[in-house]
Amino acid sequence: MLAQKHLDESSPLSAGDKEMARAAQRCIMESLDHSKAASILLKTDTGEEPSVAIPPATLRLIGELLGALSQGSSVSIIPAKREFTTVEAAQFLNVSRPFLIKEIEAGRLRHRMVGTHRRIAFEDLLTYQEHMRKHQEAALDRMAENARELGLDY
């Protein structure tokens, strides 16, 4: 079972840690660009150097994670097959739980019932989030067009 891990501003990386993450990301990405190697060499505090076999796709993900951390970005790792409660889904979408329930009841957000409780698949949350982002962008475009028609250019 995969656990959810969230790294945020409550545990910021030091400048030295960010630079180390940036250097590790460069090394990983360069090695992926120039070879088909699927292993990396780790050096422990005791001087041991165990070789670890890691699939290239996983190395690429680790590189992207290190890049985000080196920039001070928040990172969440969520298993694709995870299901969210309505409270968790509302927090993920940054909306209130009552709003989320209305979206579910209106049929705009897929869910399934587990007894009397609603569960929302992560994939469905991402689909809903993308749909809402496109809807918001279209609304902003309409507002900008209306402002131009009224001569309210900014």
Backbone as CSV, one residue per row, in Angstrom:
resi,resn,N_x,N_y,N_z,CA_x,CA_y,CA_z,C_x,C_y,C_z
1,MET,0.846,-1.182,0.000,0.000,0.000,0.000,0.887,1.240,0.000
2,LEU,0.615,2.167,-0.893,1.384,3.404,-0.971,0.814,4.431,-0.014
3,ALA,1.663,5.169,0.623,1.235,6.220,1.536,1.347,7.558,0.834
4,GLN,0.492,8.481,1.230,0.562,9.826,0.668,1.614,10.607,1.429
5,LYS,2.442,11.310,0.697,3.497,12.125,1.300,3.330,13.539,0.779
6,HIS,3.340,14.502,1.655,3.186,15.887,1.247,4.328,16.693,1.849
7,LEU,5.075,17.368,0.996,6.163,18.229,1.443,5.734,19.665,1.175
8,ASP,5.713,20.492,2.187,5.272,21.860,1.985,6.152,22.844,2.738
9,GLU,5.656,24.050,2.889,6.424,25.123,3.505,6.716,24.857,4.982
10,SER,5.996,23.907,5.625,6.247,23.636,7.041,7.585,22.907,7.231
11,SER,8.120,22.334,6.154,9.428,21.681,6.241,10.276,22.126,5.046
12,PRO,10.615,23.441,5.011,11.357,23.945,3.851,12.784,23.406,3.802
13,LEU,13.286,23.302,2.582,14.670,22.883,2.403,15.594,24.075,2.613
14,SER,16.744,23.802,3.170,17.741,24.862,3.324,18.323,25.166,1.949
15,ALA,19.049,26.260,1.841,19.682,26.620,0.567,20.633,25.521,0.115
16,GLY,21.368,24.932,1.061,22.288,23.841,0.734,21.553,22.604,0.226
17,ASP,20.409,22.292,0.871,19.609,21.144,0.434,19.033,21.379,-0.958
18,LYS,18.605,22.612,-1.235,18.066,22.929,-2.565,19.141,22.772,-3.634
19,GLU,20.351,23.220,-3.321,21.443,23.086,-4.285,21.796,21.617,-4.499
20,MET,21.775,20.828,-3.414,22.052,19.400,-3.533,20.977,18.721,-4.389
21,ALA,19.714,19.095,-4.194,18.614,18.536,-4.994,18.780,18.921,-6.460
22,ARG,19.170,20.173,-6.708,19.374,20.652,-8.084,20.501,19.872,-8.759
23,ALA,21.595,19.636,-8.044,22.733,18.889,-8.594,22.341,17.436,-8.856
24,ALA,21.608,16.832,-7.937,21.170,15.447,-8.121,20.236,15.333,-9.316
25,GLN,19.348,16.325,-9.466,18.439,16.313,-10.616,19.228,16.378,-11.921
26,ARG,20.208,17.267,-11.994,21.031,17.382,-13.211,21.716,16.061,-13.529
27,CYS,22.296,15.433,-12.512,22.991,14.156,-12.724,22.032,13.083,-13.234
28,ILE,20.880,12.982,-12.618,19.908,11.962,-13.029,19.432,12.211,-14.451
29,MET,19.054,13.448,-14.755,18.529,13.753,-16.092,19.603,13.580,-17.167
30,GLU,20.841,13.970,-16.864,21.922,13.785,-17.839,22.197,12.309,-18.076
31,SER,22.162,11.517,-17.017,22.422,10.084,-17.195,21.301,9.438,-18.004
32,LEU,20.079,9.895,-17.832,18.978,9.344,-18.618,19.093,9.737,-20.083
33,ASP,19.624,10.925,-20.357,19.772,11.397,-21.733,20.885,10.673,-22.481
34,HIS,21.907,10.229,-21.768,23.101,9.702,-22.428,23.304,8.194,-22.323
35,SER,22.426,7.505,-21.629,22.641,6.068,-21.508,21.319,5.348,-21.305
36,LYS,21.414,4.062,-21.314,20.250,3.220,-21.043,20.366,2.593,-19.654
37,ALA,21.297,3.097,-18.848,21.531,2.539,-17.518,20.279,2.670,-16.658
38,ALA,20.009,1.629,-15.902,18.848,1.639,-15.026,19.275,1.425,-13.582
39,SER,20.463,1.883,-13.245,20.902,1.766,-11.858,21.669,3.021,-11.472
40,ILE,21.696,3.264,-10.177,22.434,4.407,-9.659,23.324,3.911,-8.529
41,LEU,24.334,4.670,-8.223,25.265,4.307,-7.162,25.025,5.240,-5.981
42,LEU,24.744,4.664,-4.844,24.522,5.440,-3.628,25.754,5.341,-2.752
43,LYS,26.051,6.396,-2.038,27.169,6.358,-1.103,26.598,6.643,0.287
44,THR,26.810,5.730,1.209,26.295,5.881,2.564,27.301,6.619,3.427
45,ASP,26.880,6.987,4.623,27.768,7.659,5.572,28.958,6.784,5.953
46,THR,28.794,5.454,5.889,29.861,4.528,6.256,30.808,4.252,5.093
47,GLY,30.529,4.842,3.923,31.396,4.657,2.770,30.979,3.526,1.853
48,GLU,29.942,2.792,2.225,29.458,1.718,1.360,28.885,2.329,0.083
49,GLU,28.980,1.587,-1.000,28.460,2.061,-2.279,27.567,1.002,-2.909
50,PRO,26.350,0.831,-2.392,25.454,-0.170,-2.974,24.898,0.317,-4.312
51,SER,24.758,-0.582,-5.246,24.178,-0.267,-6.539,22.690,-0.589,-6.469
52,VAL,21.868,0.304,-6.958,20.422,0.132,-6.893,19.861,0.186,-8.309
53,ALA,19.116,-0.841,-8.699,18.484,-0.860,-10.022,17.139,-0.150,-9.935
54,ILE,16.956,0.855,-10.794,15.721,1.642,-10.818,15.303,1.808,-12.273
55,PRO,14.034,1.562,-12.578,13.569,1.746,-13.957,13.753,3.200,-14.405
56,PRO,14.075,3.432,-15.683,14.286,4.797,-16.183,13.109,5.739,-15.917
57,ALA,11.882,5.238,-16.037,10.715,6.102,-15.779,10.698,6.575,-14.327
58,THR,11.118,5.712,-13.428,11.173,6.074,-12.018,12.289,7.086,-11.768
59,LEU,13.422,6.895,-12.427,14.511,7.870,-12.308,14.072,9.240,-12.813
60,ARG,13.324,9.246,-13.917,12.829,10.518,-14.461,11.901,11.197,-13.444
61,LEU,11.021,10.418,-12.812,10.121,10.955,-11.794,10.917,11.515,-10.615
62,ILE,11.932,10.787,-10.187,12.780,11.257,-9.083,13.472,12.565,-9.487
63,GLY,13.942,12.634,-10.729,14.563,13.866,-11.218,13.601,15.038,-11.197
64,GLU,12.358,14.805,-11.638,11.356,15.876,-11.629,11.021,16.301,-10.204
65,LEU,10.939,15.332,-9.306,10.682,15.625,-7.897,11.806,16.475,-7.309
66,LEU,13.054,16.087,-7.586,14.201,16.866,-7.102,14.185,18.278,-7.675
67,GLY,13.799,18.421,-8.946,13.716,19.752,-9.555,12.693,20.625,-8.852
68,ALA,11.528,20.061,-8.555,10.483,20.829,-7.864,10.943,21.219,-6.463
69,LEU,11.566,20.287,-5.767,12.051,20.585,-4.413,13.140,21.647,-4.428
70,SER,14.014,21.601,-5.442,15.100,22.582,-5.511,14.571,23.989,-5.766
71,GLN,13.366,24.094,-6.307,12.743,25.401,-6.547,11.855,25.826,-5.391
72,GLY,11.780,24.993,-4.361,10.972,25.330,-3.191,9.495,25.075,-3.379
73,SER,9.123,24.298,-4.403,7.710,24.010,-4.676,7.176,22.955,-3.720
74,SER,5.877,23.037,-3.443,5.217,21.997,-2.669,5.033,20.787,-3.563
75,VAL,5.146,19.614,-2.987,5.047,18.376,-3.753,4.133,17.417,-3.016
76,SER,3.196,16.807,-3.747,2.353,15.746,-3.201,2.490,14.535,-4.093
77,ILE,2.633,13.387,-3.487,2.686,12.136,-4.228,1.449,11.344,-3.830
78,ILE,0.598,11.075,-4.822,-0.668,10.410,-4.562,-0.802,9.227,-5.513
79,PRO,-1.054,8.041,-5.008,-1.253,6.890,-5.889,-2.423,7.132,-6.840
80,ALA,-2.279,6.731,-8.096,-3.303,6.983,-9.114,-4.636,6.322,-8.781
81,LYS,-4.615,5.203,-8.116,-5.852,4.457,-7.822,-6.489,4.866,-6.495
82,ARG,-5.988,5.895,-5.852,-6.500,6.309,-4.543,-7.895,6.903,-4.670
83,GLU,-8.706,6.669,-3.673,-10.025,7.286,-3.588,-10.020,8.277,-2.427
84,PHE,-10.739,9.374,-2.606,-10.799,10.437,-1.611,-12.167,10.475,-0.959
85,THR,-12.203,10.836,0.311,-13.469,11.156,0.957,-13.889,12.523,0.446
86,THR,-15.102,12.942,0.737,-15.541,14.265,0.289,-14.728,15.376,0.946
87,VAL,-14.318,15.173,2.186,-13.496,16.182,2.870,-12.133,16.293,2.181
88,GLU,-11.503,15.146,1.908,-10.197,15.146,1.245,-10.288,15.729,-0.163
89,ALA,-11.347,15.374,-0.883,-11.525,15.875,-2.253,-11.717,17.386,-2.243
90,ALA,-12.493,17.890,-1.298,-12.703,19.332,-1.194,-11.383,20.043,-0.896
91,GLN,-10.583,19.478,-0.019,-9.285,20.069,0.290,-8.377,20.045,-0.936
92,PHE,-8.368,18.941,-1.670,-7.537,18.824,-2.869,-7.927,19.891,-3.894
93,LEU,-9.242,20.109,-4.083,-9.720,21.077,-5.068,-9.743,22.507,-4.525
94,ASN,-9.489,22.649,-3.222,-9.519,23.953,-2.567,-10.910,24.592,-2.656
95,VAL,-11.920,23.774,-2.371,-13.307,24.238,-2.327,-13.917,23.755,-1.017
96,SER,-15.105,24.246,-0.715,-15.766,23.789,0.507,-16.414,22.425,0.273
97,ARG,-16.618,21.693,1.339,-17.271,20.392,1.223,-18.706,20.548,0.715
98,PRO,-19.497,21.533,1.215,-20.857,21.692,0.675,-20.860,21.960,-0.840
99,PHE,-19.903,22.758,-1.328,-19.815,23.003,-2.776,-19.536,21.689,-3.503
100,LEU,-18.611,20.903,-2.973,-18.269,19.618,-3.593,-19.489,18.704,-3.645
101,ILE,-20.241,18.641,-2.569,-21.448,17.799,-2.526,-22.435,18.259,-3.591
102,LYS,-22.598,19.581,-3.756,-23.502,20.100,-4.801,-23.030,19.693,-6.191
103,GLU,-21.727,19.716,-6.422,-21.181,19.309,-7.718,-21.438,17.821,-7.962
104,ILE,-21.303,17.012,-6.936,-21.577,15.574,-7.048,-23.054,15.355,-7.353
105,GLU,-23.923,16.008,-6.581,-25.367,15.832,-6.763,-25.845,16.353,-8.108
106,ALA,-25.143,17.353,-8.672,-25.502,17.886,-9.993,-24.949,16.996,-11.114
107,GLY,-24.164,15.991,-10.749,-23.622,15.077,-11.753,-22.366,15.578,-12.443
108,ARG,-21.748,16.632,-11.916,-20.531,17.181,-12.533,-19.255,16.508,-12.035
109,LEU,-19.351,15.756,-10.933,-18.193,15.060,-10.380,-18.610,13.628,-10.060
110,ARG,-17.943,12.690,-10.733,-18.266,11.278,-10.536,-17.847,10.823,-9.148
111,HIS,-18.582,9.862,-8.643,-18.278,9.286,-7.339,-18.883,7.888,-7.259
112,ARG,-18.577,7.195,-6.179,-19.256,5.936,-5.900,-19.608,5.927,-4.420
113,MET,-20.614,5.139,-4.099,-21.045,5.054,-2.711,-20.418,3.826,-2.052
114,VAL,-19.925,4.024,-0.842,-19.428,2.935,-0.006,-20.297,2.996,1.241
115,GLY,-21.328,2.182,1.255,-22.326,2.288,2.317,-23.057,3.608,2.122
116,THR,-22.970,4.482,3.105,-23.610,5.800,2.999,-22.606,6.903,2.691
117,HIS,-21.358,6.516,2.425,-20.298,7.499,2.201,-19.916,7.583,0.734
118,ARG,-19.625,8.793,0.286,-19.177,9.010,-1.091,-17.665,8.881,-1.170
119,ARG,-17.185,8.281,-2.256,-15.753,8.189,-2.531,-15.523,8.665,-3.954
120,ILE,-14.494,9.494,-4.122,-14.169,10.070,-5.427,-12.793,9.564,-5.835
121,ALA,-12.717,8.962,-7.008,-11.444,8.461,-7.524,-10.544,9.638,-7.881
122,PHE,-9.252,9.490,-7.642,-8.284,10.539,-7.953,-8.367,10.940,-9.417
123,GLU,-8.496,9.952,-10.292,-8.614,10.218,-11.732,-9.815,11.120,-12.037
124,ASP,-10.937,10.868,-11.359,-12.128,11.700,-11.561,-11.915,13.114,-11.021
125,LEU,-11.165,13.242,-9.927,-10.851,14.572,-9.391,-10.007,15.359,-10.386
126,LEU,-9.019,14.696,-10.985,-8.170,15.376,-11.961,-8.966,15.793,-13.192
127,THR,-9.870,14.927,-13.648,-10.722,15.250,-14.799,-11.601,16.457,-14.476
128,TYR,-12.216,16.447,-13.310,-13.066,17.562,-12.883,-12.248,18.844,-12.774
129,GLN,-11.057,18.746,-12.181,-10.196,19.920,-12.006,-9.830,20.526,-13.362
130,GLU,-9.478,19.685,-14.330,-9.123,20.168,-15.669,-10.329,20.814,-16.354
131,HIS,-11.491,20.184,-16.216,-12.717,20.747,-16.804,-13.016,22.117,-16.199
132,MET,-12.887,22.234,-14.896,-13.165,23.509,-14.225,-12.133,24.569,-14.628
133,ARG,-10.864,24.166,-14.785,-9.837,25.111,-15.212,-10.169,25.670,-16.599
134,LYS,-10.573,24.801,-17.519,-10.949,25.248,-18.866,-12.171,26.155,-18.815
135,HIS,-13.133,25.801,-17.973,-14.342,26.613,-17.815,-13.983,28.006,-17.266
136,GLN,-13.076,28.063,-16.294,-12.653,29.336,-15.723,-11.895,30.183,-16.740
137,GLU,-11.026,29.550,-17.520,-10.284,30.280,-18.545,-11.230,30.870,-19.589
138,ALA,-12.243,30.107,-19.989,-13.221,30.600,-20.962,-13.985,31.791,-20.385
139,ALA,-14.346,31.720,-19.102,-15.061,32.828,-18.460,-14.177,34.069,-18.399
140,LEU,-12.897,33.900,-18.089,-11.975,35.042,-18.047,-11.794,35.643,-19.445
141,ASP,-11.716,34.783,-20.456,-11.606,35.283,-21.834,-12.828,36.097,-22.210
142,ARG,-14.026,35.616,-21.823,-15.269,36.369,-22.109,-15.265,37.713,-21.384
143,MET,-14.796,37.721,-20.130,-14.737,38.972,-19.374,-13.763,39.952,-20.022
144,ALA,-12.621,39.463,-20.480,-11.633,40.327,-21.133,-12.202,40.886,-22.432
145,GLU,-12.907,40.053,-23.186,-13.523,40.504,-24.442,-14.589,41.564,-24.161
146,ASN,-15.400,41.351,-23.143,-16.412,42.344,-22.749,-15.748,43.657,-22.354
147,ALA,-14.657,43.593,-21.613,-13.951,44.798,-21.195,-13.399,45.530,-22.413
148,ARG,-12.869,44.804,-23.391,-12.363,45.444,-24.612,-13.487,46.123,-25.383
149,GLU,-14.635,45.458,-25.476,-15.784,46.034,-26.194,-16.259,47.304,-25.526
150,LEU,-16.145,47.371,-24.205,-16.571,48.551,-23.459,-15.471,49.609,-23.351
151,GLY,-14.325,49.332,-23.932,-13.221,50.275,-23.882,-12.546,50.346,-22.532
152,LEU,-12.578,49.264,-21.802,-12.002,49.223,-20.454,-10.671,48.502,-20.454
153,ASP,-9.882,48.703,-21.532,-8.587,48.009,-21.609,-7.717,48.384,-20.437
154,TYR,-7.019,47.406,-19.941,-6.140,47.631,-18.796,-4.720,47.632,-19.240
